[in-house]
Amino acid sequence: MVLVAVLTAGCDLPSSDGGEIVVTEDDRVDEVRAAREVLAEPVPQLLGEAERLVDALERVWTEEAPSAERAALADSLQLGPFEAAIDVIATTDLEGVGPDVTTASALLDDLVRDARAVVSEVEGELAAVAAVPAFDQQLEELLAGWDARGSYSQQLTAFEELATAAEGLAATADDRSATPACVELWPRRSEAAAVVADRTRELRELIRDRRGQEFDELRDRYRQDPFGTGDLLGVLDARAAAACWVDGSGVPAALVVLEERVGELGAALDPVDLRG
């Protein structure tokens, strides 16, 4: 990044004791040098933590695993180091009244705002990941209900209740939005729940008609692909995320904005008119 290069490459501004620069420029040179020194560690630290965080979130989304395992991975993601780096920048004051430092100070405020926007995006997506396992567990419990035992009337009642519950889950999923949108967490689950409802009613009809062998065969066949998706919902989530991470998530875009702000800060502290 521009700022990182500026802060770590040493200062090539002209010496303030050369006698050729007017006092105002001497002040600017001193202020810029001081600002570079103050920011030499915290800004690269902030950017590094942001990149680490975004990489970790990408792994959360693209892990081909059941949703509960991916949620556990999300739980292990640490926002603390990035938030601590933000706090350091937020409490950093640049001394001076020259135009370069004044601009840099304003950009620092923007940088803090942009960094907190990254946190907000990440938190939103972590919340989306966390909400999925409970729903998937409810679907699994409905499927377990296909093994319900009881009298003829009890089984008919049980399967009707299972189908109604599956329809309720489909409606619940319809009311939710996916983050990132392209992963379609909830549309996928709405369709899966609707499939479970339809298949449960099919099985109920076989119970009603007392066609036990056909019931067992159809239930076993449906068990091999209960949602009609060909794979676990969590695995499908990961494949969708891998295909659309950059375009579908707000997090990579927020990181780009942060990096651009760092570049602007670097340009502010490398004024062309003070170069030797």
VOGU-3710 file (C-alpha; in Angstrom, 3 decimals, decimal comma):
1> mvlvavltag> 0,000/0,000/0,000  1,093/3,577/-0,627  1,052/4,583/3,035  2,891/1,494/4,167  5,622/2,198/1,621  5,792/5,848/2,637  6,011/5,040/6,336  8,604/2,299/6,029  10,868/3,640/3,280  12,368/6,434/5,322
11> cdlpssdgge> 11,876/10,135/4,783  13,169/11,723/1,590  11,809/15,178/2,341  14,399/17,963/2,197  16,135/18,889/5,414  14,501/21,762/7,280  17,900/23,255/8,074  18,997/23,700/4,476  18,104/27,339/4,446  16,262/27,165/1,106
21> ivvteddrvd> 12,853/26,333/2,492  10,792/29,061/4,075  9,725/28,639/7,677  6,202/27,536/6,738  7,603/24,711/4,695  9,984/23,816/7,516  6,981/23,407/9,769  5,209/21,237/7,207  8,267/19,038/6,809  8,546/18,545/10,558
31> evraarevla> 4,841/17,838/10,899  4,813/15,294/8,098  7,876/13,548/9,524  6,232/13,384/12,951  2,950/12,098/11,512  4,742/9,382/9,559  6,511/8,264/12,702  3,275/8,180/14,708  1,438/6,157/12,047  4,310/3,891/10,990
41> epvpqllgea> 3,078/1,026/13,177  -0,695/1,380/13,802  -1,859/1,852/10,204  -0,066/-1,210/8,761  -1,272/-3,111/11,836  -4,861/-2,073/11,132  -4,633/-3,071/7,500  -3,013/-6,387/8,331  -5,707/-7,254/10,872  -8,433/-6,305/8,387
51> erlvdalerv> -6,976/-8,583/5,734  -6,608/-11,422/8,266  -10,230/-10,983/9,332  -11,585/-10,999/5,787  -9,515/-14,072/4,893  -10,878/-15,862/7,974  -14,464/-14,978/7,075  -13,960/-16,241/3,545  -12,857/-19,565/5,005  -15,997/-19,631/7,156
61> wteeapsaer> -18,227/-19,205/4,122  -16,380/-21,562/1,808  -15,809/-24,448/4,256  -17,620/-27,462/2,793  -19,084/-28,761/6,037  -22,433/-29,068/7,806  -23,783/-25,717/8,909  -23,099/-26,469/12,594  -19,397/-27,037/11,891  -19,174/-23,844/9,870
71> aaladslqlg> -20,916/-21,941/12,676  -18,324/-23,288/15,113  -15,601/-22,013/12,791  -17,318/-18,617/12,760  -17,381/-18,621/16,571  -13,609/-18,992/16,566  -13,144/-15,918/14,408  -11,676/-13,152/16,539  -12,757/-9,568/15,935  -10,842/-8,338/18,981
81> pfeaaidvia> -7,417/-7,704/17,389  -8,955/-5,694/14,557  -11,138/-3,692/16,929  -8,100/-3,013/19,117  -6,215/-1,733/16,066  -9,168/0,556/15,278  -9,118/1,919/18,819  -5,426/2,775/18,485  -6,081/4,772/15,306  -9,149/6,424/16,862
91> ttdlegvgpd> -7,057/7,728/19,766  -4,117/8,839/17,639  -3,613/12,580/17,366  -1,372/14,167/14,757  0,361/17,311/15,939  0,489/20,363/13,736  -1,663/22,862/11,908  -0,249/22,599/8,407  -2,406/21,510/5,469  -0,790/18,082/5,189
101> vttasalldd> -1,414/17,062/8,780  -4,873/18,656/8,764  -5,818/16,545/5,753  -4,243/13,442/7,274  -6,168/13,934/10,518  -9,458/14,106/8,640  -8,512/10,976/6,705  -7,756/9,197/9,970  -11,325/9,884/11,066  -12,534/8,466/7,746
111> lvrdaravvs> -10,254/5,469/8,194  -11,767/4,705/11,594  -15,265/4,988/10,130  -14,373/2,692/7,235  -12,757/0,176/9,566  -15,859/0,087/11,747  -17,893/-0,494/8,594  -15,798/-3,632/8,009  -16,627/-4,762/11,564  -20,329/-4,161/10,948
121> evegelaava> -20,298/-6,175/7,725  -18,403/-9,037/9,339  -20,727/-9,112/12,353  -23,748/-9,243/10,067  -22,379/-12,189/8,145  -21,324/-14,024/11,295  -24,874/-13,591/12,589  -26,190/-15,072/9,347  -23,937/-18,106/9,728  -24,928/-18,522/13,380
131> avpafdqqle> -28,663/-18,510/12,627  -28,521/-21,445/10,225  -27,636/-24,495/12,396  -30,749/-24,246/14,589  -32,948/-24,194/11,493  -31,111/-27,135/9,940  -31,448/-29,051/13,199  -35,217/-28,518/13,096  -35,298/-29,959/9,596  -33,312/-32,987/10,757
141> ellagwdarg> -35,742/-33,500/13,633  -38,661/-33,478/11,190  -36,935/-36,153/9,125  -36,404/-38,230/12,261  -40,170/-38,068/12,712  -40,558/-40,294/9,653  -39,674/-43,161/11,999  -42,677/-42,431/14,229  -44,330/-45,524/15,655  -47,877/-45,927/16,852
151> sysqqltafe> -51,314/-46,951/15,852  -52,756/-46,264/12,430  -54,503/-43,091/13,594  -51,485/-41,940/15,605  -49,215/-42,241/12,576  -51,646/-40,341/10,370  -51,802/-37,552/12,942  -48,041/-37,519/13,458  -47,275/-37,245/9,747  -49,841/-34,490/9,285
161> elataaegla> -48,211/-32,557/12,124  -44,764/-33,125/10,610  -45,905/-31,806/7,228  -47,503/-28,759/8,830  -44,323/-28,074/10,824  -42,235/-28,328/7,647  -44,518/-25,821/5,924  -44,040/-23,519/8,911  -40,262/-23,772/8,563  -40,527/-22,952/4,874
171> ataddrsatp> -42,512/-19,819/5,744  -39,949/-18,866/8,384  -37,143/-19,181/5,851  -39,099/-17,062/3,372  -39,174/-14,240/5,922  -35,403/-14,118/6,229  -32,768/-12,660/3,960  -29,416/-14,181/3,091  -26,019/-12,609/3,700  -24,205/-12,634/1,343
181> acvelwprrs> -27,249/-12,524/-0,913  -25,716/-14,775/-3,545  -25,328/-17,657/-1,104  -29,139/-17,821/-0,779  -29,097/-19,366/2,668  -32,776/-18,976/3,316  -34,261/-19,512/-0,160  -32,359/-22,810/-0,213  -33,779/-23,758/3,164  -37,275/-22,654/2,246
191> eaaavvadrt> -37,160/-24,991/-0,743  -35,727/-27,803/1,396  -38,478/-27,448/4,008  -41,138/-27,385/1,284  -39,687/-30,611/-0,142  -39,838/-32,221/3,303  -43,476/-31,125/3,652  -44,426/-32,583/0,270  -42,601/-35,844/0,877  -44,100/-36,184/4,333
201> relrelirdr> -47,573/-35,903/2,841  -46,674/-38,510/0,234  -45,619/-40,870/2,993  -48,788/-40,088/4,915  -50,882/-41,113/1,929  -49,141/-44,497/1,889  -49,884/-44,885/5,597  -53,506/-43,939/4,947  -53,753/-46,574/2,231  -51,985/-49,118/4,436
211> rgqefdelrd> -49,217/-49,672/1,890  -46,476/-50,414/4,393  -43,862/-51,896/2,067  -44,122/-49,007/-0,380  -43,893/-46,624/2,569  -40,624/-48,209/3,750  -39,130/-48,177/0,257  -40,070/-44,573/-0,440  -38,905/-43,369/2,969  -35,544/-45,094/2,502
221> ryrqdpfgtg> -35,163/-43,559/-0,957  -35,999/-40,090/0,312  -33,563/-40,518/3,190  -30,694/-40,751/0,701  -31,409/-37,177/-0,454  -34,001/-35,777/1,960  -34,105/-32,246/0,581  -33,773/-33,083/-3,087  -30,575/-31,055/-3,242  -28,052/-33,796/-3,882
231> dllgvldara> -25,897/-32,774/-0,912  -25,893/-31,288/2,572  -27,308/-27,776/2,744  -24,115/-26,539/4,410  -21,998/-27,914/1,571  -24,230/-26,216/-0,991  -23,890/-22,964/0,971  -20,101/-23,228/0,791  -20,064/-23,924/-2,940  -22,329/-20,947/-3,590
241> aaacwvdgsg> -20,156/-18,714/-1,420  -16,979/-19,847/-3,164  -18,521/-18,865/-6,495  -19,723/-15,414/-5,471  -17,718/-14,291/-2,423  -16,282/-11,128/-3,956  -19,496/-9,995/-5,667  -22,036/-11,200/-3,119  -20,523/-10,194/0,209  -20,216/-6,668/1,539
251> vpaalvvlee> -17,008/-7,530/3,392  -14,509/-7,594/0,482  -15,981/-4,314/-0,789  -15,592/-2,769/2,664  -11,960/-3,883/2,730  -11,345/-2,235/-0,652  -12,726/1,050/0,699  -10,423/0,728/3,715  -7,400/0,107/1,509  -8,283/3,088/-0,665
261> rvgelgaald> -8,494/5,286/2,433  -5,051/4,117/3,513  -3,782/5,068/0,069  -5,277/8,544/0,406  -3,622/8,914/3,798  -0,297/7,898/2,321  -0,658/10,494/-0,447  -1,473/13,189/2,120  1,740/12,430/3,968  3,839/12,417/0,809
271> pvdlrg> 3,172/15,970/-0,462  4,583/16,530/-3,920  5,553/20,116/-3,274  7,804/19,130/-0,344  9,717/16,408/-2,148  13,392/17,027/-2,667
//
